[in-house]
Amino acid sequence: VNRKDSKIAMAHIYVAMIALLLGGTAGLLQVLVRSGEFKLPWGIGYYQVLTVHGVLLGLILTTFFIYGFQIAAVSRTSGALSAKQRLLCWIGFWTMTTGTAMASAMVLLNEASVLYTFYAPLQAHWIFYLGLTLVVVGSWIGGLGQALRWMQWRKENKGQTSPLLSFMVVCNNLMWFVATIGVASEVLFQLLPWSLGLVERVDILLSRTLFWSFGHALVYFWLLPAYMIWYVVVPKVIGGKIFSDALSRLSFIMFVLFSVPVGLHHQLTEPGVDGSWKFLQVILTMMVVIPSLLTAFSLFATFEIRGRALGGKGVFGWLKQLPWGDARFFVPFLGMLVFIPGGAGGIVNASYQMNQLIHNTIWVTGHFHLTVATAVVLTFFGACYWLVPHLTGRTLTKEMNRLGIIQAIVWVVGMGIMSSAMHVAGLLGAPRRSAFSDYGGADIASTWVSYQIAQAVGGTLLFIGILLFLYIFVKLCWFAPKGQEEFPIAEVAPNAEKTPAILENFKLWIVILVALVLIAYSFPIFDIISNAPLGSKGYKLW
Ligand code: HAS
């Protein structure tokens, strides 16, 4: 990666790591409070801490790390950014960082305890909403800088298939851009005027619907960079090849098409939306499962082919041949393994009837700690072990490699305990997003207590995991021996089929994407607006 591009990438990653430390500390406080054995000091509120945790880890750590990684990925595979593209990435970075500082300050001052989902009726200070708007606008600017580099490559190499990793970055940014239109409308036309006192009321159902039109695509914005690493980097680390370029691109295009028009599966219990629209979006949700199944198939194939090439025999003998001692493989591999139950839980959530059982219980929290907080985060940790030294001109030592492996084991054990306890307590009816309570001595609440204590044990292990990871990170940034660490990019298997040009035809995919979003959302939103009681200033806004 070009040195100037490395600097921008690292600037993003530093902010992500500060968010990890602060957000992780808030996570530790969370589980301790929920165990019933700990009270927050100095009048700090439960929802204040929960908002710090969700915003810093769910929105800031992810977005900043992803942009750092993506800038490095584009520079590595399409070539160094031009001065204009680099400037866009810096403007994007500073806009996002200013927005983050504004939003975080309001949360820390207890002026924005509205959780990371921040839809109405919870209301925050207008500075919080403005801060988040800056984060989104900054991400558009930085994302444009990355996409322009890919477009330049296409111009310079007419008729050729573009580098896979850059193509994947463009897919993720396109999906992000379309998804953020919903939340940007919610903030600009509802939340900001409402928090400034310009309107008296807002339509809560509309606010939630606009949020979730973004909220589910958000989870794929987190996931796709992990998939980039699984598809393109991990095969090289194990000495193998990418199973199929065409299949990898197809799965990313499917994410572009199906990530946005599925948000209603977060609102299956919402009374104001007609069941037929929910049903349509449940079908589209099942469509978005398919690219993950394609990914699982492709990864198994890569691993098996490599394992057998190294002499592995029998049904599972090839597994033994994989480089288990290499943190660059082992850590993301654990993420993949955990994604199997995480994804299965997602399918349960999306199944209309089963959702009635788990919605708003702590099962959901268990689900997303397996998906984003393990599959995705462990992959990001694993990536740091080659990316950070690559960008800072240092090397991963044997000692750091071993610590990376130990860190991942601590993480999986901690998460195993915490997330299993969350899933079981959720099935017993324990609500999410609530501080400890015995619910007036209700019998059922007493059955949750042991699981809440288990969550505190798991959560404490996770906090130790964060400290361990940050220790390795600091070493890799400033103290590891100087040298050159590889940014691994695998080649495509020689016998893979040719990539059809249609997969790079973004004009076609954008048309289909817009059509799907219109079909899935225009009627429900029209219904919501036309059924809203008339007469208040807030409703007239729309
Ligand atoms: Fe989800 C709620 C449905 C995936 C995150 N989800 C959430 C929330 C978050 C979240 C944060 O339908 C809470 C939001 C809130 O605060 O309210 N989710 C799904 C479905 C999927 C899914 C169908 N979720 C994710 C991912 C996330 C994430 C990914 C973050 C990164 N989710 C839901 C629903 C809700 C929900 C409902 C709302 C619930 C409610 O009522 O509130 C699917 O995309 C999952 C598909 C995944 C798979 C797994 C494929 C496995 C792979 C690994 C292969 C392993 C290998 C290892 C190769 C089918 C790719 C090799 C092994 C060897 C042994 C060799």
Boltz pocket constraint, residues with backbone or C-beta under 6 A from the ligand:
constraints:
  - pocket:
      binder: B
      contacts: [[A, 117], [A, 219], [A, 220], [A, 222], [A, 223], [A, 265], [A, 266], [A, 285], [A, 288], [A, 289], [A, 292], [A, 293], [A, 295], [A, 296], [A, 299], [A, 300], [A, 303], [A, 333], [A, 336], [A, 337], [A, 339], [A, 340], [A, 342], [A, 343], [A, 344], [A, 345], [A, 346], [A, 347], [A, 349], [A, 350], [A, 351], [A, 355], [A, 358], [A, 359], [A, 360], [A, 364], [A, 367], [A, 368], [A, 371], [A, 372], [A, 376]]
      max_distance: 6.0
